[in-house]
Amino acid sequence: LNPRAVTRDLDWGIPVPVEGAEGKVLYVWFDAPIGYISATKELTDDWAKWWKDKDTRMIHFIGKDNIVFHCIIFPAILKAEGSFILPDNVPANEFLNLEGDKISTSRNWAVWLHEYLEDFPGKQDVLRYVLTANAPETKDNDFTWNDFQARNNNELVAILGNFVNRALVLTQNYYQGTVPKAGNLSEYDKSTLAELINLKSEVSKSVENFRFREALKIAMDMARLGNKYLADMEPWKLNKSDPERVKTIINTSLQIAANLTIALDPFLPFSMEKLRAFLNVEKLSWDQLGKTDLLSAGHKVAKPELLFAKIEDEEINKQVNKLMATKKANELESAPVKPAKSNIEYDDFAKMDIRVGTIVTAEKVAKTKKLLKLTIETGIDTRTVVSGIAEHFEPEKIIGKQVAILVNLAPKMLKGIESQGMILMAENENGSLVFVSPEIKTKNGSEVK
């Protein structure tokens, strides 16, 4: 749906009751909202609960071009009816562009989901992450494939994936996959774990205020917290000298990893399901976020795999090249057509004798780049034509091709070869040539009229 006020025949919609708006109607928005309501009725057992219950909080998530319709027209319709609740909030995003240009499905300037899933199998969450991290909540933003790669490699792989992998690998190496019992906590341990509570409060506040980009960044700060903690503690250096201390460090790290499965689940559902499998835990509730005993001592974790994989340059270049090919095609399609030449009389046209002929031999003319020597059966005779099409066609591939040939053009010497006619070609906007040929096989010598 793309609701908007337009000038239409009055039979198409509701006349705008404003002086000076004669001839304008509001059409889609007096009909489309009913679809929202009927869809709820189709999908739920009690549609009125969602649309009429005073305890229901209705939120409309939209793009900025629909602010007027969701904040004025649709609410006015609901209010006029009388029994419907009104939207409590209408979070509106700005526009997301693609590689510096406005997304347009008609121009094929888009990232198509089915193509993305084919090119990046198993990376649904990477796209979710990048789109959320780059969401145009307060200003127009730009999706670029280079940023997509950088966020995957520098954030999901290097921060989140790296922390989870190190914590689980150390657990396997030191304790055969069993969560160790924590000993006395240092002040740094306590402050690190306390930070989980602070981050829970912040991410909850951001979600409640519909600042999802900010919420994701805060949730990822838990992974940054875990990474910094492991890097500062360096348990791999302490394992021989202070093994009891290492148990506390690994236990703390695993508690952070378990918290990540809660904080990041709304944003990275497939990846957090995978992480829960690594940790061997069921799905945890939001209320449990911030707790430091989510994994008990003695709990067995599974052998880890990589949570995310690096995306290589060639994968990104493929996507960029695909878009650049689309842009070039769009430019060619919109290129202006040459204007018509000045008029001629019919008698001038009637002098041309154009016939259907078949190419029977073709070869390049020596010491030239553009010329092909063609032998053409015209139905009248077999003749030689020198044509400047060598850069567009391979000789052996056009033998047997039917063409339109001007047979009464005066002969002309080209590179020592007498050319006895001219074949008709069409030139595309990109300068490539195509034959003007009969749609079905036609008798040689048939006149083109």
N, C-alpha and C positions, 0 to 999 in steps of 0.2 A: 504494500500500500504506500502511496505517496500523496497523502491528503494535502490539498491546497485550495485556495480560492482562485478561481479562474473566470474569465469571461466566456460564457457559453450561452447557447439557446436556453431560454428560461425553462423549457420542458425538461432540461437535463438536471435541474437541481432546485434548491431553495433560494429565491431572490434575497439578496442582501438588503435588509431593511434600514439602509443608511442613505441619507440624501447625498447625491452625487455618485452613487454606486449603481445607477440604473444600468441594466444589462449584465450585471455581475451576479453570479450565484455561488452558493456554497453547496457542493454536491457530495463529495466523498465522505466528509466528516459528519453528515447527518445519516450515514448508513454504516460506515466501517466500524464504529465503536460497538454496534450491536454484535458484530462478529466476535469481539473480545468477550462479551457477556455470554453469547451462545457457545463459544468454545469452552468456557468454564463449565457451562451446563452439561456439555458433552463429556467432559473429562472428570467431573466430580459428581458426588452423590447429592451435594447440597450447595448449589451454585449461589443461592441467596446469602449464604454465610460469608462468601468472599466479596459480595457486592453491596450488601445491605446491613450487615451486622456492625453495630457501633463500636464493637471491640476489635474489629478488623482494621489493620493499618495497611492502606493501599499505597504502593510505591510505583511510579512509572519511570522506567529507565529508557531514555530516548537520546536521539541526536539533537543538536541545537537547532536544526532546521524545523523541528516539530514542536518547539517550545510553545508557540502560540496555540497550537491545536490541543496540546495536552494541558495547558495551564488556563486556557480561556474557553475555547469552543466546547471541548468534550465535558469539562466540569459544568459549563452552563447548561448543557443538555441534561446531565444527571441531576443538577439542582432543580431544573425546571420540572422534571418528572416527580421529584419530591421524596422518594423512598430510598434512593441510592446514597451511599457515602461518597465523599469527594477524596481525591488523592491527597495523601498527607505530605508527600514530597515528590518532586519530579527532578531527579538527578539527570542532568543533560550533559553529554560529552560533546567536545568540539569535534573537528574532522580529523580522521587519520588518512594521510596521503601515502602513496606507495612510490618509493624511489624518487621523491620530489615532484610527483604528478598526482592529480586527483584520481582516485580510484573510479574506474568506469567499466562496468561489465559489458556494455555495448562495444567498447573499444578493446575489450579483452585485456585491459590494464588492471589486473587483479591477481591475487594468489588463490587459485581454486583449490578447495579443500580436498577433493578426491585426488588431484594431482600431487598435492603436498603429501598426502598419506602414502602415495605410491613412491614418491622420491625420498621420503623420510619415514620409513616404516618404524613404528614403535616410538615415535617422537611427538606424539600428540601434546604431551605436557610441555615440551619445549616451546611450541607455538603458543600455548596458553600462557606460559611464563612471559614470553617476550611481549605479547599483546597486552598483558596486564601491566608489566613493568613500564611499558611505553604508552599506556592509555592516555588519550588526549582529554584528560579530565578538566584542565583549566586553559588549555591552548591547543591549537592544531599541532599535531605531531606527525612524524614521518617514519614509516616502516621501511627499513632497508635490509637487504640480505646480509650486508657486512655487520650491521648491528646485531642481527639475529645470530650470526656466528659468534660474535664477540660475547654476547650475553650467555650463550650456551657454554662456550669454552672457558670464559673467565669467571662466570658466576655459578652456573649449575655444576659444571665439572670441577673447577678449581676450588670452589668454596664448599658447596653442599655435598657434592659427591666425594670430594677429597676427605672431608671431615668424617663422613659416615664410613667410608672405606677404611680409613686409618683406625678408627675406634673398633670396628669389627675384626679387622685383620689382627690387631694387637690382642684382642680377646681370644681369637683362635690360637695365635702363636704362644701366648703365655698361659692360657687357662683352658685350652681345648674347647673353646666355645661356651664356657660357663661364666656367668656374671660373677665377678669376685665380690666379696663382702668389703664394704668401705670401712676404713678405720677412722681415727680421729681426723676431723676436717680442719684444714688450715684456714686462715682468714681468707686467703685467695679462693679456696674451694667454696667457702660460704658465700662470698660476694658474687662468685660466678653463678651459683645456684639461685641466689636471691634475684639475680638479674632476670631469670626466667619469669618471675612474678611480674616484674616491671614491664617486660616485653609483652606478656599476656595482656596486661592492662592497656598498653598502647595499641596493640593490634586490634583488640576488641573495640576500643574507642574509634579507631579509623574505619573499621567495618561498619559500625553503627552509624557513622557519618558518611558512608558510601564513598570513602576515599580508598578505593581498593588498591591503587598503585602504591600508596603509602603503606597500607596494611601488608602487602606482599614484601615490601622492603624491610619492614620491621620483623616479619616472620623470618626472612632470610638472615636478619641480624642474629638470630639464634644459632644459625650455622656458623656465622662469623665468630660468634662468642665461643663456640666449640672449637673452631680451628685455632683461635688465639690461645685458648686454654691448653690444648695439646702442644702447640708450638712452644708455649712458655714453660710447661711442665717437663717436656722432653722425657716421657716415661721410658723410651728406648735406651736412654743413658743411665736411668736409675734402676733398671730391673735387677741388676746383679748387686748393686750396693745397698739398695733400700726397697726390696720387693714388697713390703707391706704398704709403703707409700704408693707404689705403682698400682696396687689393687684399688686404692681410693681414687686415683686419677682415672683409671679405666671405668670404674663404677660411675663416677661423675660424668664422664664422656658419654656413656651409654644412656644415662638418664636424660641428657640433652638430646641425644638421637631419638629417644622415645617421644620426647616433647615435640620434636620436629614433625613426627607423623601426625600430630594433632594440628599444629599451627599451619602447616603447609597443605593439609588435606583439601581445603576448599580451592586451592590454586593448582595443585599438582596431584590430582586424585590417583592416577595410575602409578606414579612414582612412589607415592606414600603407601599404596597397597604393596608395592614391591619392597619398600623399606620395612613395612610391618612383617612381611614374610622373612626378611633377613633377621629381624629381631625376634621372630616367632611369637608375635602378640596379635590379639584380636584388635579390631578397631576401637580406639579410645575416644571418650567423649570430650567435648570442649571444656566441660567443668574440671576435667583432670589436668588441663594444661597448667603448667607451672609446678606440678608436684615433682618431688625429687625421689620418689620411691616407686616409680612405674614399673621398674624391673627389679625383682627381688633377687637377693644373693642365691646362687645355685641355679638360676634360670638358664636354660640352654638356648643359645642363639644359633642360627644357621650359618653355613659358610657363605660369605658375602660374594656378590658379583659387582661389577661396575653399575652404579645407579644411573649414570649418564655417560655418553661417549662423545669424544671430540668430533666436531664437524670440520672436515678438511676443506681446503681452498677450492679444490676442483668441484666439490658439491655446490659451493656457493657460486662459482663461476658459471656453472650450468644454469642456475636460476637467473642470474643477471643476464646472461646471453639470451635466455628465452624472452625476458622482458625487452631487451634491446631489439630483438627480432620483431617483437610485437610493435614496438614504437616505430621501427622502420617501415613495417607494413602499413601502419596507420598513416604515416607521412605520405607514403606512395599513394594510398587510397584517396587521401585528401588533396593530392597534387592537382593543380588546375589543368584542364584539358585545353589543348591548343585551339585558338579560335578558328572558325571556318575561313577558308580562302575566299577570294572574291568570286562572284557568280560567273558561270560560263553558260553559253547557249546549248540547247539540247543537241544541235547538230555537231558541236564540238565533241560531246560525249559519244555520240553515235558513231563517230569515226573510229573509236577504239574497238578492236576485235579481241575480246577476252575469252579464252577457252579453258576447259578443264584438261590438264595433262598429267602424266605420271613420270616421276623421276626414275630413270632406269640405271643411270650411273652417276657417281659423284666422287670428286677427288679435289684435293687442295691444289691451288695454283702455286707452282714453285716460286720461292722468294717473295711471297706475300703472306700477310697475316689474316686478311679479311676475305679473300676471294676463294670461291669454290667453282670448279668447272662442272656443270651439270649437263647430262644428256636427258632430254625430255621427249617423251612420246606424246605428241599433241593431237593425234587423231588425223591430222593433216599430213604430218611428216614427223621425222625424228630430227631434232635440232639441238644445237649447243647453246647454252646460256651461261654467262659468267655472272655470278651473284655475290654480293658482299655480305655473306652470312656465315663465313667460316668461324667467327668468334662465338657463334650462337649454337651451332649444330656440328655433330660429328658426321662426316660423310657417309659412313657405312650405316648409320641409323636412320637416314632419310631416304634411302633407296626404297622404292615402292610407294612413296608418299604422293598422294594426288594434290595438285596445286592449281591455282589460277594463274594463267600466263597470258601476257599481252603479246599476241603473235604478229601484229602488224607494226611493231616498233622497228624503225630503221636500224639495220645492223651497225655494230660499233666495235672497233678493235680495242681490246683490253688485254694488256700484257702479251700481245702477239696472238691473241685468240679472238676470233670473230664471234661476238655474242649476238644471238639472233632472237632477241625478245627479252622480256622482263617478267619475273614472277612477282605476284602481289603478296605483301607481308603487312602485318599490323605490328606497331611498336607499343609495348607497354609503357607505363609511366616511369618504370625504372630503366628503360632503354633496351630491354630484351625484346627479341622478335618472335612472332608466331606466324605460322602459315595461314593464309586465307584458303581454306580447303572446303570441299563439299562435305555435308554432314554424313552422307552415305556414299558408297562407291558409285561413281558416275562414269558413263562412257566417255573415253577420251575424245576430245573435239567438241563436247557439248558447250554451247555458248553460255557465257555468263552475262545476264541481262539486268 
